[in-house]
Amino acid sequence: MRPFAICLLGCCLIIALAACSGAPEIEATAATVLRLTAEQPPTATFVATAAAYPTVTPQVFCDGAPESFLIIGERGRVTLNEDGRWLNLRAGPGTDKDVIAQLAPLEEFLVLDGVSCVGPYAWYQIEFRGRVGWIAEGYDGLYYAEPWLTG
């Protein structure tokens, strides 16, 4: 009811100002009817949409591996460590799998899948320059890869 009262007061004020202004009278040729009705508040409508959102990686602890931080569906990059170590991209999760490429420090990649615990490592499947393979996230408190959320 309050918006109605404010609107009505505003209309009365405009009419009063017009009457006192000394402006010449204008002959009205048509009547205008203003209907004020109570407006219903908007209702929320939920629409299901299919969108590509990153999958939050469940908290997985692999024996001997540091806590996992890479995020499936997001970018990551090779950590810049003191020794400048490159990261091996392997054909599968495990140090016994063939090395198919190496990533230099600070190179970016897309995390496709994970976590697979093989040996003392948490392994993630990534895509790097058109190649798909597996990387170890870290070992013994040292991370080889980290999330790279560029915004």
N, C-alpha and C positions, 0 to 999 in steps of 0.2 A: 504494500500500500504506500510505502514511503516514496518510491519513484513517481507514482501517480500524483501525490501531493506536490512534489517538487515541480513536476511538469505543469500542473494546474497553476501553481503560484507564478511560474515563469510566464505563462500565457497571460495571466491577469496583469502582470507587470508590463508586458509589452503593450497591451491594450491601453493601460493607464498612461504610459509614456506617449503613445501616439495621440491620445486625446488632449494631452497638455502641451503638445509641441507647437500648436498654432499652425500646423500644416493645413493646406486647403483640403476640404473634404472631397473624397472621391466617391462617386456614385457607384454602388455595388450593383453588378448586373447578374451575378450568379452567387449562389450560396455554397459555402464550403463547409462540409461537416467533418469534424475531427473526432474520431472514435478512439478513446483510450481504453485499452484492454490490458489486463494483467498478463504479463509475459511469462510463459513457462520456462523454468530454468533448463539449460541444455542438459541432455543426458549423454553419458559416455557410451560410445559404441566401440567395441573391440573387434578388430579385423585381423584375422590370421594372415600373416604374410610369410613368404619364404625368402629369407635373407641369409647371406653368407656371413655368419658370425664365427669368430674363433671358438674352438672347443677348448674349454678349460681342462687342462690335463689333471686327472685325479692325482692326489698326493700318493706317490709311489716311492717306496724306499727299497733300493736294491742293496743287498749286503755288500759293504765295502765302498759303495758309491756315495758321493755327496747328495744332499737333497736336490730333487729335480726342480728346475725353474722354466725350462723351455715350454712354449705354448703351441699346441697343435693348431695349425691354420694361421699362425703369425710368423713374422720374420725372426731370424736369429742371426748372430754373427759369431765369428771365431774370436775368442778372447785374446787380448794382447797380454801375454805373459812376459816375465822378465827374460826368458830364454828365446822368445820369438818363435816358438814351436808352431809348425804347421799342423793342421788337423787332417787325419786320414778319412777319406770317404770310402767306405767298404761296400762290397756287394751284398752283405747281409750283416745282421747284428752278431758281433763276435770278432775277436782279434785273429781268429783262424780264417776269416773270410778275406778274399782278395781285395787289395787297395785299388780302387778304380780312378781315384783322383785325390788331390790334396788341396786344401783350402788354406790360403795365407791368413795371417792375423788380420782381423777387422773385415774380412770378406763376409758378405751377407748371403743368406740362404733362406728357403721357405721350409718350415717344419710341416711334414705331411702326416706323420704317425709316430706313435711311441706310447708308452715306455715299454721297452723290452729289456728285461734283466738277464744279461748273459755275462758270466764272470763277475768281476767286481765293478761293472759298469752299467749305467742306464743308457740304453741305445735309443736313438730317434731316427726315423726315416725322414730324409730331407730331399729337396730338389735344389740343385746348384748348377746353374748354367746349362739347363736342359738335361742334366744327368740326375738320376734318382739313386740314392744309396743310403747307407747308415753311418751315423757318427756316434761316438761316445761323448756324453756330456761332460764328464770329469772323473777324477779319481783322487782319493786320499786328500780331500779338501781343496783340490785345485780344479778349477773349471776350464774346460777346453772351449766351451761354447756358452753363450748367454742370450737371453731374449733381447731383441732389437726392435722396440716399438717406436717407429719413426713418426707416428702421428699422422 
